[in-house]
């Protein structure tokens, strides 16, 4: 290895170490663990109303209604590795009951979903140290877009991927089909995190740092799913302690880990954005 390559490697290691130190410091100073805990509790309270509103948005458009089942299966499989069946049955039961709600009940349902989105926006603004939030009309427009356009895009992407894999297009390319099936969920998870980092904070977030932060979050999310799934499979003592309520603390713990991953990706995005800004300011 030449001297130039050694120097380049040393510079990269120094930059990586500096990034790790800065991210670790911001995780502590910006109280990421406490924010993850608060978001987990809020998500637990508003998850069923949020899911009901999103699935109802899909059912409004008959041409998109068949995507609902595909989207639900993907979310429960890839975003809820623990207690997914229990949560799914509760959401489906609540969705059926929602059809019999009064106007006041439907308003409360929508407000619960909007409250969760508002809490997430406030947490992201705090991380980005944004002093002012969006105007009420801008918030409602953003939330409505996330509740309607988000499920439609994810459902379309999942249906397209499923059609390509199961159709005749890639039948003669077995490895390519396997690759699409394996990386498809990771790409959709990355796109979800990227959309959160770019759209939710009330500030301009550069694409490159957000994309890198989303990749890191998606990778950590895969590791968390594997580790959490292994824990749930091999350690059954929590079922003895909690009995029939065992799925609740397990799911709450998974929500906490999920939000922790999301917020760590956001901190990485913030740190890289500030580094890029400093470099641009120093460049003549």
C-alpha positions in Angstrom: 0.0 0.0 0.0 1.4 3.4 -1.1 1.9 6.3 1.2 -0.9 8.2 -0.6 -3.3 5.4 0.0 -2.3 5.2 3.7 -2.8 8.9 4.1 -6.3 8.7 2.4 -7.2 5.8 4.7 -6.1 7.7 7.7 -8.1 10.7 6.7 -11.3 8.6 6.2 -10.8 6.9 9.5 -10.4 10.3 11.2 -13.6 11.6 9.6 -15.5 8.5 10.5 -14.3 8.7 14.1 -15.2 12.4 14.3 -18.7 11.6 12.9 -19.2 8.8 15.5 -18.1 11.1 18.3 -20.4 14.0 17.2 -23.4 11.7 16.7 -22.9 10.1 20.1 -22.7 13.5 21.8 -25.8 14.7 20.1 -27.7 11.6 21.0 -27.0 12.5 24.7 -27.4 16.3 24.5 -30.6 16.2 22.5 -32.1 13.5 24.7 -32.8 11.0 21.9 -33.6 8.1 24.3 -36.2 10.2 26.1 -37.7 11.3 22.9 -37.9 7.7 21.6 -39.7 6.7 24.8 -42.3 9.5 24.5 -42.9 8.8 20.8 -43.3 5.0 21.6 -46.0 5.8 24.2 -47.8 8.2 21.8 -47.6 5.7 19.0 -49.0 2.9 21.1 -52.1 5.1 21.9 -52.6 6.4 18.3 -51.4 3.4 16.2 -54.8 1.9 15.6 -56.5 5.2 14.7 -53.6 6.1 12.4 -53.7 2.7 10.7 -57.5 2.9 10.3 -57.4 6.3 8.7 -54.6 5.2 6.3 -56.5 2.1 5.2 -59.7 4.1 4.9 -57.8 6.5 2.6 -56.9 3.5 0.4 -60.4 2.1 0.4 -61.8 5.5 -0.9 -60.2 4.8 -4.3 -61.6 1.4 -5.6 -58.7 1.0 -8.0 -56.3 1.2 -5.1 -58.3 -0.8 -2.5 -56.6 -4.1 -3.4 -53.3 -2.6 -2.3 -54.4 -2.4 1.3 -53.9 -6.1 2.0 -50.4 -6.0 0.4 -49.5 -2.9 2.4 -50.7 -4.4 5.7 -48.8 -7.6 5.1 -45.6 -5.8 4.3 -45.9 -3.5 7.4 -46.7 -6.3 9.8 -43.9 -8.5 8.4 -41.1 -6.0 8.1 -42.0 -3.2 10.6 -43.6 -5.3 13.4 -41.6 -8.5 13.8 -43.0 -9.1 17.3 -46.6 -9.3 18.2 -47.6 -8.5 14.6 -50.4 -11.0 14.5 -52.0 -9.6 17.7 -51.7 -6.0 16.5 -53.0 -6.9 13.1 -56.1 -8.6 14.5 -56.8 -5.6 16.8 -56.4 -3.1 13.9 -58.7 -5.2 11.7 -61.3 -5.5 14.4 -61.2 -1.8 15.2 -61.4 -0.9 11.5 -64.6 -3.0 11.2 -66.0 -1.2 14.2 -65.0 2.2 12.8 -67.6 1.8 10.1 -70.3 2.0 12.9 -68.8 5.1 14.6 -70.8 8.3 14.9 -69.6 11.5 13.4 -68.1 12.5 16.7 -66.3 9.2 16.9 -64.8 9.6 13.5 -63.6 13.1 14.3 -61.9 11.7 17.5 -60.4 9.0 15.3 -58.9 11.5 12.9 -57.7 13.8 15.7 -55.9 10.9 17.3 -54.0 10.2 14.1 -53.2 13.9 13.6 -52.0 14.1 17.2 -49.4 11.4 16.6 -48.2 13.1 13.4 -48.0 16.5 15.3 -46.0 14.9 18.1 -43.6 13.4 15.5 -43.2 16.7 13.8 -42.5 18.4 17.1 -39.9 15.9 18.0 -38.1 16.3 14.7 -38.2 20.0 14.9 -36.6 19.8 18.3 -33.8 17.6 16.9 -33.2 20.0 14.1 -33.5 22.9 16.6 -36.2 24.5 14.5 -37.6 27.5 16.5 -41.0 27.8 14.7 -43.3 25.0 13.5 -45.5 25.1 10.5 -48.7 27.1 10.2 -51.9 25.2 11.0 -52.9 25.0 7.3 -49.4 23.8 6.3 -49.5 21.1 9.0 -52.9 19.9 7.9 -51.8 19.7 4.3 -48.6 17.8 5.2 -50.5 15.4 7.5 -53.2 14.8 4.9 -50.5 14.1 2.3 -48.7 11.6 4.6 -52.0 9.9 5.4 -53.1 9.5 1.8 -50.2 9.8 -0.6 -47.9 7.8 1.6 -50.0 4.6 1.7 -50.8 4.9 -2.1 -47.1 5.2 -3.0 -46.1 2.3 -0.8 -49.0 0.1 -2.0 -48.1 0.9 -5.6 -44.4 0.1 -5.1 -45.3 -3.2 -3.3 -47.8 -4.2 -6.0 -45.3 -3.4 -8.8 -42.5 -5.4 -7.1 -44.8 -8.3 -6.5 -46.0 -8.3 -10.1 -42.4 -8.2 -11.4 -41.3 -11.0 -9.2 -44.3 -13.2 -9.7 -44.7 -12.4 -13.4 -43.0 -13.8 -16.5 -40.6 -10.9 -16.8 -37.8 -12.4 -14.6 -38.6 -16.1 -14.9 -35.4 -16.7 -16.8 -33.3 -14.6 -14.4 -33.6 -16.5 -11.1 -30.8 -14.6 -9.3 -32.3 -11.3 -10.3 -35.7 -12.3 -9.0 -34.1 -13.4 -5.7 -32.2 -10.1 -5.5 -35.4 -8.0 -6.0 -37.2 -10.0 -3.4 -34.4 -9.6 -0.9 -33.5 -5.9 -1.4 -37.1 -4.7 -2.1 -38.1 -4.4 1.6 -34.8 -2.7 2.5 -35.3 -0.1 -0.3 -38.9 0.6 0.8 -37.7 1.0 4.4 -34.9 3.4 3.2 -37.5 5.4 1.2 -39.8 5.6 4.3 -36.9 6.9 6.5 -35.8 9.3 3.7 -39.3 10.7 3.4 -39.5 11.3 7.1 -36.1 13.1 7.3 -36.9 15.3 4.3 -40.6 16.1 4.8 -41.3 16.3 8.5 -38.8 18.9 9.9 -39.8 22.5 9.2 -36.6 23.3 7.4 -34.7 22.4 4.3 -32.9 19.1 4.6 -30.2 18.4 2.0 -30.9 15.2 0.1 -27.4 13.6 0.3 -27.2 13.7 4.2 -30.8 12.5 4.4 -30.2 9.6 2.0 -27.1 8.5 4.0 -29.0 8.8 7.3 -31.9 6.8 5.9 -29.5 4.1 4.7 -27.9 3.9 8.1 -31.4 3.8 9.8 -32.5 1.0 7.4 -29.4 -1.0 8.2 -29.8 -0.6 11.9 -33.5 -1.4 11.5 -32.6 -4.7 9.9 -30.2 -5.5 12.7 -32.8 -4.6 15.3 -35.4 -6.8 13.7 -33.0 -9.8 13.6 -31.9 -9.2 17.2 -35.4 -8.6 18.5 -36.8 -11.6 16.7 -34.1 -13.8 18.1 -34.8 -12.5 21.6 -38.5 -13.1 21.4 -37.9 -16.6 20.0 -35.4 -17.7 22.6 -36.5 -15.9 25.8 -40.0 -16.9 26.7 -39.8 -15.9 30.4 -41.7 -12.6 29.7 -44.8 -14.7 28.7 -44.7 -16.4 32.2 -44.4 -12.9 33.9 -47.0 -11.1 31.9 -49.3 -13.9 30.8 -52.0 -12.9 28.3 -50.7 -9.3 28.3 -47.2 -10.4 27.1 -47.7 -9.0 23.6 -48.2 -5.4 25.0 -44.8 -4.8 26.7 -43.0 -6.7 23.9 -44.6 -4.5 21.3 -43.9 -1.3 23.3 -40.3 -2.3 23.5 -40.2 -2.8 19.8 -41.7 0.6 19.2 -39.0 2.1 21.4 -36.2 0.4 19.5 -37.8 1.4 16.2 -38.0 5.1 17.2 -34.5 4.9 18.6 -33.3 3.8 15.2 -35.3 6.5 13.4 -33.9 9.2 15.7 -30.3 8.0 15.4 -30.7 8.2 11.6 -32.0 11.8 12.0 -29.0 12.7 14.2 -26.7 11.4 11.5 -28.5 13.4 8.9 -28.2 16.6 11.0 -24.5 16.0 11.6 -23.7 15.4 7.9 -25.8 18.4 6.9 -23.8 20.7 9.2 -20.5 19.2 8.0 -21.5 19.9 4.4 -22.6 23.4 5.3 -19.2 24.1 6.9 -17.4 22.7 3.9 -19.4 24.9 1.5 -18.8 28.0 3.6 -15.0 27.3 3.7 -14.9 26.7 -0.1 -14.1 30.0 -1.9 
